[in-house]
Amino acid sequence: MKHLQRLALGTVCCTAILCSAMMLVGCNKGRRATAAKTSTPIQDDHVTLNGTEYPLHPGSTLFQDLKISMAYRVEAEPSNVRAWYDEQMAAEGWEPLADWIDFGGSHQKDFRRGERLPNSQFGEYMVKIGVAPHKKGGTHLMILPILNKYRRKPKSDG
């Protein structure tokens, strides 16, 4: 069990670093997904990543689809986007692990849902939401699943 806890902790640390890097530099530079070239807001109110649905801020426009995470641009202030996610995630049963963490203007927050793992920091489903100001106005939004579906190993009867 300690091995699983260390593995989960390592995954969280790596995703925090990845999300920080993407929010600070990755979303403003580099290659964009084909769908990101359109500026039409997405009509869906949820996005599905690896089989799990996450709420999507109204008026979000796809910025980058990395298949394991999604980046959007939202025509709203970062503080309003953070407040919307606080309210919406709570309404859908997601529990915050801590308050928004500020990484030099880029904010991140982890949420969990479902069965808690033996280490109470982790849950059956976990996601990191990243919010940062866009250089041309509006907000960058990153949805990055941390742990998609944890399943306990069946106990042996011996």
Contacts in CASP RR format, 6 or more apart in sequence:
PFRMAT RR
TARGET T0000
AUTHOR 0000-0000-0000
METHOD contacts of the structure
MODEL  1
MKHLQRLALGTVCCTAILCSAMMLVGCNKGRRATAAKTSTPIQDDHVTLN
GTEYPLHPGSTLFQDLKISMAYRVEAEPSNVRAWYDEQMAAEGWEPLADW
IDFGGSHQKDFRRGERLPNSQFGEYMVKIGVAPHKKGGTHLMILPILNKY
RRKPKSDG
1 118 0 8 1.000
4 117 0 8 1.000
5 117 0 8 1.000
5 118 0 8 1.000
5 119 0 8 1.000
5 122 0 8 1.000
8 117 0 8 1.000
8 119 0 8 1.000
8 122 0 8 1.000
8 147 0 8 1.000
8 150 0 8 1.000
9 119 0 8 1.000
9 121 0 8 1.000
9 122 0 8 1.000
11 146 0 8 1.000
11 147 0 8 1.000
12 110 0 8 1.000
12 121 0 8 1.000
12 122 0 8 1.000
12 126 0 8 1.000
12 146 0 8 1.000
12 147 0 8 1.000
15 128 0 8 1.000
15 144 0 8 1.000
15 146 0 8 1.000
16 108 0 8 1.000
16 128 0 8 1.000
18 144 0 8 1.000
19 69 0 8 1.000
19 108 0 8 1.000
19 128 0 8 1.000
19 130 0 8 1.000
19 142 0 8 1.000
19 144 0 8 1.000
20 103 0 8 1.000
20 106 0 8 1.000
20 108 0 8 1.000
22 69 0 8 1.000
22 71 0 8 1.000
22 142 0 8 1.000
23 103 0 8 1.000
23 106 0 8 1.000
23 108 0 8 1.000
23 130 0 8 1.000
23 131 0 8 1.000
23 132 0 8 1.000
23 140 0 8 1.000
23 142 0 8 1.000
24 103 0 8 1.000
24 104 0 8 1.000
24 106 0 8 1.000
24 132 0 8 1.000
27 63 0 8 1.000
27 64 0 8 1.000
27 71 0 8 1.000
27 132 0 8 1.000
27 134 0 8 1.000
27 140 0 8 1.000
27 142 0 8 1.000
28 134 0 8 1.000
28 135 0 8 1.000
28 140 0 8 1.000
32 63 0 8 1.000
32 64 0 8 1.000
33 62 0 8 1.000
33 63 0 8 1.000
33 64 0 8 1.000
33 65 0 8 1.000
33 66 0 8 1.000
35 62 0 8 1.000
35 65 0 8 1.000
36 62 0 8 1.000
36 63 0 8 1.000
36 64 0 8 1.000
36 65 0 8 1.000
38 61 0 8 1.000
38 62 0 8 1.000
39 61 0 8 1.000
40 61 0 8 1.000
41 58 0 8 1.000
41 59 0 8 1.000
41 60 0 8 1.000
41 61 0 8 1.000
42 56 0 8 1.000
42 59 0 8 1.000
42 60 0 8 1.000
42 61 0 8 1.000
42 62 0 8 1.000
42 72 0 8 1.000
44 56 0 8 1.000
45 55 0 8 1.000
45 56 0 8 1.000
45 58 0 8 1.000
46 53 0 8 1.000
46 54 0 8 1.000
46 55 0 8 1.000
46 56 0 8 1.000
47 53 0 8 1.000
47 54 0 8 1.000
47 56 0 8 1.000
47 70 0 8 1.000
47 143 0 8 1.000
48 54 0 8 1.000
49 68 0 8 1.000
49 69 0 8 1.000
49 70 0 8 1.000
49 143 0 8 1.000
49 145 0 8 1.000
50 68 0 8 1.000
50 145 0 8 1.000
50 148 0 8 1.000
51 148 0 8 1.000
52 125 0 8 1.000
52 127 0 8 1.000
52 145 0 8 1.000
52 148 0 8 1.000
52 149 0 8 1.000
54 127 0 8 1.000
54 143 0 8 1.000
54 145 0 8 1.000
55 85 0 8 1.000
55 88 0 8 1.000
55 89 0 8 1.000
55 92 0 8 1.000
56 72 0 8 1.000
56 143 0 8 1.000
57 72 0 8 1.000
57 74 0 8 1.000
57 76 0 8 1.000
57 81 0 8 1.000
57 84 0 8 1.000
57 85 0 8 1.000
57 141 0 8 1.000
59 74 0 8 1.000
59 75 0 8 1.000
60 72 0 8 1.000
60 73 0 8 1.000
60 74 0 8 1.000
60 141 0 8 1.000
61 72 0 8 1.000
61 73 0 8 1.000
61 74 0 8 1.000
62 70 0 8 1.000
62 71 0 8 1.000
62 72 0 8 1.000
63 71 0 8 1.000
63 72 0 8 1.000
63 73 0 8 1.000
63 140 0 8 1.000
64 70 0 8 1.000
64 71 0 8 1.000
65 71 0 8 1.000
68 144 0 8 1.000
68 145 0 8 1.000
69 142 0 8 1.000
69 143 0 8 1.000
69 144 0 8 1.000
69 145 0 8 1.000
70 142 0 8 1.000
70 143 0 8 1.000
71 140 0 8 1.000
71 141 0 8 1.000
71 142 0 8 1.000
72 140 0 8 1.000
72 141 0 8 1.000
72 142 0 8 1.000
72 143 0 8 1.000
73 134 0 8 1.000
73 138 0 8 1.000
73 139 0 8 1.000
73 140 0 8 1.000
73 141 0 8 1.000
74 81 0 8 1.000
74 138 0 8 1.000
74 139 0 8 1.000
74 140 0 8 1.000
74 141 0 8 1.000
75 138 0 8 1.000
75 139 0 8 1.000
76 84 0 8 1.000
76 138 0 8 1.000
76 139 0 8 1.000
77 138 0 8 1.000
77 139 0 8 1.000
78 105 0 8 1.000
78 107 0 8 1.000
78 131 0 8 1.000
78 132 0 8 1.000
78 133 0 8 1.000
78 138 0 8 1.000
78 139 0 8 1.000
81 131 0 8 1.000
81 139 0 8 1.000
81 141 0 8 1.000
82 100 0 8 1.000
82 107 0 8 1.000
82 109 0 8 1.000
82 131 0 8 1.000
85 109 0 8 1.000
85 129 0 8 1.000
85 131 0 8 1.000
86 96 0 8 1.000
86 109 0 8 1.000
89 96 0 8 1.000
89 111 0 8 1.000
89 129 0 8 1.000
90 96 0 8 1.000
92 113 0 8 1.000
93 113 0 8 1.000
94 111 0 8 1.000
94 112 0 8 1.000
94 113 0 8 1.000
94 127 0 8 1.000
95 111 0 8 1.000
95 112 0 8 1.000
95 113 0 8 1.000
96 109 0 8 1.000
96 110 0 8 1.000
96 111 0 8 1.000
97 109 0 8 1.000
97 110 0 8 1.000
97 111 0 8 1.000
97 112 0 8 1.000
97 121 0 8 1.000
98 109 0 8 1.000
98 110 0 8 1.000
99 109 0 8 1.000
100 107 0 8 1.000
100 108 0 8 1.000
100 109 0 8 1.000
100 131 0 8 1.000
101 107 0 8 1.000
101 108 0 8 1.000
101 109 0 8 1.000
105 132 0 8 1.000
105 133 0 8 1.000
106 130 0 8 1.000
106 131 0 8 1.000
106 132 0 8 1.000
107 130 0 8 1.000
107 131 0 8 1.000
107 132 0 8 1.000
108 128 0 8 1.000
108 129 0 8 1.000
108 130 0 8 1.000
108 131 0 8 1.000
109 128 0 8 1.000
109 129 0 8 1.000
109 130 0 8 1.000
110 126 0 8 1.000
110 127 0 8 1.000
110 128 0 8 1.000
110 129 0 8 1.000
110 146 0 8 1.000
111 126 0 8 1.000
111 127 0 8 1.000
111 128 0 8 1.000
111 129 0 8 1.000
112 122 0 8 1.000
112 123 0 8 1.000
112 124 0 8 1.000
112 125 0 8 1.000
112 126 0 8 1.000
113 123 0 8 1.000
113 124 0 8 1.000
113 125 0 8 1.000
113 126 0 8 1.000
114 123 0 8 1.000
114 124 0 8 1.000
114 125 0 8 1.000
115 123 0 8 1.000
115 124 0 8 1.000
115 150 0 8 1.000
116 122 0 8 1.000
116 123 0 8 1.000
116 124 0 8 1.000
117 123 0 8 1.000
117 124 0 8 1.000
117 150 0 8 1.000
122 147 0 8 1.000
122 150 0 8 1.000
123 147 0 8 1.000
123 150 0 8 1.000
124 147 0 8 1.000
124 149 0 8 1.000
124 150 0 8 1.000
125 145 0 8 1.000
125 147 0 8 1.000
125 148 0 8 1.000
125 149 0 8 1.000
125 150 0 8 1.000
126 145 0 8 1.000
126 146 0 8 1.000
126 147 0 8 1.000
127 143 0 8 1.000
127 144 0 8 1.000
127 145 0 8 1.000
127 146 0 8 1.000
128 142 0 8 1.000
128 143 0 8 1.000
128 144 0 8 1.000
128 145 0 8 1.000
128 146 0 8 1.000
129 141 0 8 1.000
129 142 0 8 1.000
129 143 0 8 1.000
129 144 0 8 1.000
130 140 0 8 1.000
130 141 0 8 1.000
130 142 0 8 1.000
130 143 0 8 1.000
130 144 0 8 1.000
131 139 0 8 1.000
131 140 0 8 1.000
131 141 0 8 1.000
131 142 0 8 1.000
132 139 0 8 1.000
132 140 0 8 1.000
132 142 0 8 1.000
133 139 0 8 1.000
133 140 0 8 1.000
134 140 0 8 1.000
END
